[in-house]
Amino acid sequence: MTKTHRINRPRGKILAAVLTAIFISLAMGIYHYVPIDERLENTYYYPFGYTFAVGLLINLAILLFLLMPLSILVDGLLLYRKKDNTYMRLLVAIAAYVLLGFTGGIIYSIFTLNFTTFSAQTIHIVVCSIVFLTFQLVLNRSFLHSSSHR
């Protein structure tokens, strides 16, 4: 397998999906956590562990069953652009993954039949897809290696 095909390794994609789900769930848990001294009386707040665990399950499902199959398709299409320099390939990959996230948001809204929060779901899935791409690039270093072996 050549270095330009390293981004398509399933192990790297699965590990990147798990790390992305953990990272996004951790960020969501920290964002939604209310410190004890700032809580209102007679109001129930979810603990951090619960928010993290539920967010992790939802994000893992979105990443493993929605974004990962779509990213395999996008990576296959990106292989056709071999003559671009490293920065142009990176910009095209970012744009493709933003489009992937938007498409994933539409598919998620269709399957959940929830169009009232369409923009929030789509933004969440676009952010997940960009973080997913970032973890793939960090784990595989495909853009760095392929440009140095030309």
C-alpha positions, 0 to 999 in steps of 0.5 A: 500500500502506498503512502497516498492510500494511508488515509483509507486504512480502517484501523486509522479511521476507527481509532480517529472516530473513537478519539473524535467521539471522546474529544467532542463528548468531553468538550460537550460535558465541560460546556454543559457542566454547571459548578455546584455553587452556581446551581439554582435551588430545586433544579436538577442538573445532570452530572458530568459523567452522565453528560459525557457517557450519553454524549459519547454514545451518541457521538460514537453512533454518528461517527461510526455509522454515518461519518465513517462510511461517508468519509471512505467515499470522500477519501476515494474521491480525493485520491483522484486529485494527485497533482495538487500540492500539499496545501491545496490537497489539505484545503480540498480535503477540509472543504470535502469534509465540511460538505460531508458533515453537511450531508451527514446532518441532512441524513441524520435529520431525515432518520431522526425526523427532527427538522426543528433543530436542523441547524444545531445538528448540522453544525455539530456533525460538521464540527465532528467531521472536521475533528475526525479529519484532524485526528485522521491526519494526525494519526496517519500523517498522510499529507506530510509523508506523501508530499515528501516522497514525490 
